[in-house]
Amino acid sequence: MKIYDYQVKDAKGNLVSMSDYQGKVLLIVNTATGCGFTPQYKGLQELYEKYKNKGFEILDFPCNQFGHQAPDTNDEIQNFCELKYKTTFKLFSKIEVNGKNEEPLYTYLKSQKGGFFNRNIKWNFTKFLVDKDGKVVERFSPATKPEKLESKIQSLL
């Protein structure tokens, strides 16, 4: 399968085909509203505002698997992000990124850029950069600030 073969649920529970994002550069991020990395929402929004009209999308997948740092409902998460960080990029339904209930999209992402021994996501704000052809080109640790990705995003646009 390819990335465009997957379907995911948006924050309202509607199915969204990843094929809707064909031809765009994607940054796919698992997030949490109560995480030490949560202020990265600001940098993510700045990147989105700068490049959204050039074919760049951020796909935000809240995840409560790490320290229970995203316990709220999808609506509460969306309200928090919009009010505190003024986010306008796409929020999806809360998911699991590891284990038997992990989102199949994340199984795919990890298979593409996961390392030989440990494919599991270690924490929230792990980022996957996908090119216009749907190829997962790089995986970034939670500690990698969004602004550090700008030149890589520019090169793919």
C-alpha positions as CSV (number, residue, x, y, z in Angstrom):
1,M,0.0,0.0,0.0
2,K,0.9,3.6,-0.4
3,I,0.1,6.6,1.8
4,Y,-2.7,7.6,-0.5
5,D,-4.5,4.3,0.0
6,Y,-5.3,5.1,3.7
7,Q,-8.3,6.7,5.2
8,V,-8.3,8.4,8.5
9,K,-11.0,10.1,10.6
10,D,-11.1,13.8,11.1
11,A,-11.8,15.4,14.4
12,K,-15.6,15.1,13.7
13,G,-15.3,11.4,12.9
14,N,-15.7,11.8,9.2
15,L,-13.5,9.5,6.9
16,V,-10.9,11.4,5.0
17,S,-9.0,9.8,2.2
18,M,-5.2,10.5,2.2
19,S,-5.6,10.7,-1.6
20,D,-7.1,14.1,-0.9
21,Y,-3.5,15.3,-0.3
22,Q,-1.9,14.0,-3.5
23,G,0.5,16.5,-4.9
24,K,1.1,18.2,-1.6
25,V,4.0,18.2,0.8
26,L,2.8,16.9,4.1
27,L,4.0,17.1,7.7
28,I,2.2,14.5,9.8
29,V,2.5,15.0,13.5
30,N,1.2,13.1,16.6
31,T,0.4,15.8,19.2
32,A,-0.8,16.3,22.7
33,T,-2.1,19.4,24.4
34,G,-0.4,18.7,27.8
35,C,3.1,17.9,26.6
36,G,6.3,19.7,27.2
37,F,6.5,20.0,23.4
38,T,3.0,21.5,23.0
39,P,4.4,25.0,22.4
40,Q,5.6,23.6,19.0
41,Y,2.1,24.3,17.8
42,K,3.2,27.9,17.4
43,G,6.0,26.9,15.1
44,L,3.8,24.5,13.2
45,Q,1.2,27.2,12.6
46,E,3.9,29.6,11.4
47,L,5.1,27.0,8.9
48,Y,1.6,26.3,7.8
49,E,0.8,30.0,7.3
50,K,4.0,30.5,5.3
51,Y,3.6,27.6,2.9
52,K,-0.1,26.5,2.8
53,N,-0.6,28.4,-0.5
54,K,2.4,26.7,-2.0
55,G,1.1,23.1,-1.5
56,F,2.0,22.4,2.1
57,E,-0.3,20.7,4.6
58,I,0.1,19.8,8.3
59,L,-1.9,16.8,9.5
60,D,-2.3,16.8,13.3
61,F,-3.1,13.5,15.0
62,P,-3.6,13.9,18.8
63,C,-2.4,10.9,20.8
64,N,-2.9,10.1,24.5
65,Q,-0.5,7.2,24.6
66,F,2.4,9.1,26.2
67,G,1.8,10.2,29.8
68,H,-1.9,10.7,29.1
69,Q,-1.1,14.2,27.8
70,A,-4.1,14.4,25.5
71,P,-7.0,13.2,27.6
72,D,-9.6,15.7,26.2
73,T,-12.2,15.1,23.5
74,N,-11.4,15.9,19.9
75,D,-13.6,19.1,20.2
76,E,-11.8,20.2,23.4
77,I,-8.4,19.6,21.7
78,Q,-9.5,21.6,18.7
79,N,-10.7,24.5,20.9
80,F,-7.5,24.5,22.9
81,C,-5.3,24.6,19.8
82,E,-7.4,27.2,18.0
83,L,-7.6,29.5,21.1
84,K,-4.1,29.1,22.5
85,Y,-2.1,28.7,19.3
86,K,-4.5,30.0,16.6
87,T,-4.0,26.8,14.6
88,T,-5.8,26.4,11.3
89,F,-4.2,23.2,9.9
90,K,-6.2,20.0,9.8
91,L,-6.9,18.2,13.1
92,F,-7.8,14.6,13.0
93,S,-9.4,12.2,15.5
94,K,-7.3,11.1,18.5
95,I,-5.4,8.0,17.7
96,E,-2.8,5.5,19.0
97,V,0.5,5.4,17.2
98,N,1.9,2.2,18.7
99,G,0.6,-1.2,19.7
100,K,-2.3,-3.4,18.7
101,N,-4.7,-0.4,18.2
102,E,-2.4,1.8,16.3
103,E,-3.7,3.8,13.4
104,P,-2.8,1.9,10.2
105,L,-1.5,5.2,8.6
106,Y,1.1,5.2,11.4
107,T,2.0,1.6,10.9
108,Y,2.8,2.6,7.3
109,L,4.7,5.7,8.3
110,K,6.8,3.8,10.7
111,S,7.5,1.1,8.1
112,Q,8.9,3.7,5.8
113,K,11.0,5.7,8.3
114,G,11.3,3.8,11.5
115,G,14.8,2.6,12.0
116,F,15.9,-1.0,12.0
117,F,15.5,-2.0,15.6
118,N,12.9,0.4,17.0
119,R,10.1,1.6,14.8
120,N,7.9,2.7,17.6
121,I,7.0,6.3,18.2
122,K,8.8,7.4,21.4
123,W,6.8,10.5,22.3
124,N,4.4,13.1,21.0
125,F,5.4,15.6,18.3
126,T,7.2,13.0,16.2
127,K,7.1,14.3,12.7
128,F,7.0,12.7,9.3
129,L,7.7,14.7,6.2
130,V,6.1,13.4,3.0
131,D,6.9,14.6,-0.5
132,K,4.4,15.5,-3.3
133,D,4.5,11.9,-4.6
134,G,3.6,10.4,-1.2
135,K,7.1,9.2,-0.3
136,V,7.9,9.5,3.3
137,V,11.3,11.3,3.1
138,E,12.2,11.9,6.7
139,R,11.2,11.3,10.3
140,F,12.0,13.9,13.0
141,S,12.2,13.4,16.8
142,P,9.8,15.3,19.1
143,A,12.7,17.6,20.1
144,T,13.1,18.8,16.5
145,K,11.5,22.2,16.4
146,P,9.2,23.0,13.5
147,E,11.4,25.9,12.3
148,K,14.3,23.5,11.8
149,L,12.2,21.8,9.1
150,E,11.7,24.9,7.0
151,S,14.6,24.4,4.5
152,K,13.5,20.7,4.0
153,I,9.9,21.8,3.3
154,Q,11.1,24.5,0.9
155,S,13.2,22.0,-1.0
156,L,10.1,19.7,-1.5
157,L,7.7,22.4,-2.6
